[in-house]
Structure formats: structure tokens, C-alpha cells
């Protein structure tokens, strides 16, 4: 149902996201639209996670019975 990414790809993408976020921090502190930029970085971070966010959340709530 979802593509399983190798560990090296997950680690590489997350290291790049952290580096870009840290390098952009001085500029982003001066801009008003920094939330959109960091939201984009968060989407990139989650894109190669071990499971899609929607799948992980649905499995986490599957144990809740009303």
C-alpha cells in the first residue's frame, strides 16, 4: 500500500531537512511567512518516514473503542 524506503534514504533526507532549516533560520526570523517554509520542511521530513502519517495515525487510533 505504501512504498518502504531504505534506511539510508530516510536518514539522508532528514539530515538535509535539518541542515536547510538551520541555514535558513537567520533569514526566516526576519520574514513573516516562515510558517509555510517550515511546514514544507516538515512535509519533506515525513515523506520518507517508515510509514505514512495517515497510516500510523489510523493504526494508533484503531485500539480506541467507544
N, C-alpha and C positions, 0 to 999 in steps of 0.2 A: 504494500500500500504506500509506503514511503521509501525514499532512497536512503540506504545506510551509507554514511560517509566514513572513510577510513580515519583513524585517529590523527594521523599527521595532518590531514586536511582541516580537521576541526581545530587543532592547536594552532596551525599556521594562520587560519582566518581570524581566530580570536586574538592572537598576538598582533596582527595587523590592525585590528579594530582598536585595541588598546593604544598602539603607537599613534594612529591617526587621531584618536581622541585626545591624547596628551599633547601632541604637536599643535592641534587646533585650539586647545584650551585658551591660550592668551588672546587669540583673535575672537573666539566665541564669547569671552567675558564682556567684550565691548558691543556685541551685536544683540539685538532684541529677539532675533529669530533662532536662537541656539537650540531651543527645544526640538525643532524639526530636524536639525542636523543630528543631534544625539539620539533622537528616535530612529532615524535612518541607520545609525551605527548599531543600535540595539537590534533592529531587524536583521542586519548582516550577521550579528553575533548569534542570533537564534536560528538563522537559516541553515547552518550546518550542525545543529545540535544532534544528539543521538536519536532524539525523537522530535517530531513536530510539536510545537507548543499546544496545538489543539488536541493532539492525541494524548499527550502527557496530562493535560488538564482533565480530559474526559475519563482517563483511567484513574486519576486521583479522586474524582467525584463519583466514580462507579460504586464505591463502597458505602456511599451515603444512602440510607433508606429512610423514607418519610413515613 
